Structure formats: C-alpha cells, structure tokens
Amino acid sequence: NWVLWVGADAIFVNFDDKGEDVLRRLIREHAAGTDVQVLVTRDPHGRAGNSLSLFNADVILLRRSEWSSKFLQRWWDDPRTK
C-alpha cells in the first residue's frame, strides 16, 4: 500500500479512463522491491533547476511502512521546518 502526497498547486490533466493506471505502472517499474520506500517526482521541464538532480516535492509516493512513518515523524519534528 502507498500514500500519495499531492501539493496544492499540482493538477491532474489526463482523465482518460481507457489508459493505463500511471501510479501502478510507476510503482511496478521503480519500486517493485520492498527496499524502495519513497518515490519523488522531478520537474520534466527543468523549472526547478537541473531536473536530473533536483526533485519536485508536489507529488510524492510513500510506501506505508515503519520506515516511512519514522521519516515523516522526523520531518514533522525537525525544528528547521517550524
């Protein structure tokens, strides 16, 4: 099971129900093993800088796991985010 984070300024643009389930395909291709806990998107147009190294925090998939729970708690508790 996965949790999908979608930022307030992210949008869905393709509602073609005849197409493939994109999220399931991405999980199958990039997170088939249990060692992958987080899938983060990057900006395909490079608006965030070098899109090969920077990530886009508007769309994130987190595996429902103990690791993810601890990660989110540490992020929440980090004084730099206050």
C-alpha positions as CSV (number, residue, x, y, z in Angstrom):
1,N,0.0,0.0,0.0
2,W,1.1,3.5,-0.8
3,V,0.2,7.0,0.3
4,L,0.1,9.8,-2.4
5,W,1.1,13.3,-1.4
6,V,-0.2,15.9,-3.9
7,G,0.7,19.6,-3.3
8,A,-1.9,22.3,-3.6
9,D,-0.5,23.6,-6.9
10,A,-0.3,20.1,-8.6
11,I,-3.0,19.2,-11.0
12,F,-4.3,16.1,-12.8
13,V,-4.7,16.7,-16.5
14,N,-5.4,13.3,-18.2
15,F,-8.7,11.7,-17.1
16,D,-8.8,9.1,-20.0
17,D,-10.1,6.1,-18.2
18,K,-9.1,3.9,-21.2
19,G,-5.4,4.5,-20.4
20,E,-3.1,2.6,-18.1
21,D,-3.0,3.3,-14.3
22,V,0.0,5.5,-14.2
23,L,0.6,5.1,-10.4
24,R,0.5,1.3,-10.6
25,R,2.9,1.4,-13.6
26,L,5.4,3.7,-11.8
27,I,5.3,1.5,-8.6
28,R,5.8,-1.6,-10.7
29,E,8.7,-0.1,-12.7
30,H,10.5,1.8,-9.9
31,A,9.5,0.2,-6.6
32,A,8.9,-3.5,-7.1
33,G,11.1,-4.4,-4.2
34,T,10.4,-3.6,-0.6
35,D,13.7,-1.7,-0.3
36,V,12.1,1.4,-2.1
37,Q,10.1,3.4,0.4
38,V,9.7,6.8,-1.4
39,L,9.1,7.8,-5.0
40,V,9.7,11.5,-5.7
41,T,9.0,13.3,-9.0
42,R,11.2,15.7,-10.8
43,D,10.2,18.6,-13.0
44,P,10.4,17.3,-16.6
45,H,10.9,20.9,-17.9
46,G,13.7,21.9,-15.6
47,R,11.8,24.8,-14.0
48,A,13.3,23.6,-10.6
49,G,16.8,23.9,-11.9
50,N,18.7,20.9,-13.1
51,S,15.8,18.4,-13.3
52,L,18.2,15.5,-13.2
53,S,19.3,16.3,-9.7
54,L,16.5,18.3,-8.1
55,F,13.1,17.0,-7.1
56,N,9.6,18.3,-7.3
57,A,8.0,18.0,-3.8
58,D,4.5,18.4,-5.2
59,V,3.9,14.7,-5.9
60,I,5.4,12.0,-3.6
61,L,4.5,8.4,-3.1
62,L,5.3,6.9,0.3
63,R,5.1,3.2,1.0
64,R,3.0,2.6,4.1
65,S,5.8,1.2,6.3
66,E,7.5,1.7,9.6
67,W,10.4,3.4,7.8
68,S,8.0,5.9,6.2
69,S,6.3,6.6,9.5
70,K,9.6,7.4,11.2
71,F,10.7,9.5,8.2
72,L,7.6,11.6,8.4
73,Q,7.8,12.0,12.1
74,R,11.4,13.2,11.9
75,W,10.4,15.6,9.2
76,W,7.5,16.9,11.2
77,D,9.6,17.3,14.4
78,D,12.5,19.0,12.6
79,P,13.0,22.4,14.1
80,R,14.1,23.8,10.8
81,T,10.5,23.3,9.5
82,K,9.0,25.4,12.2
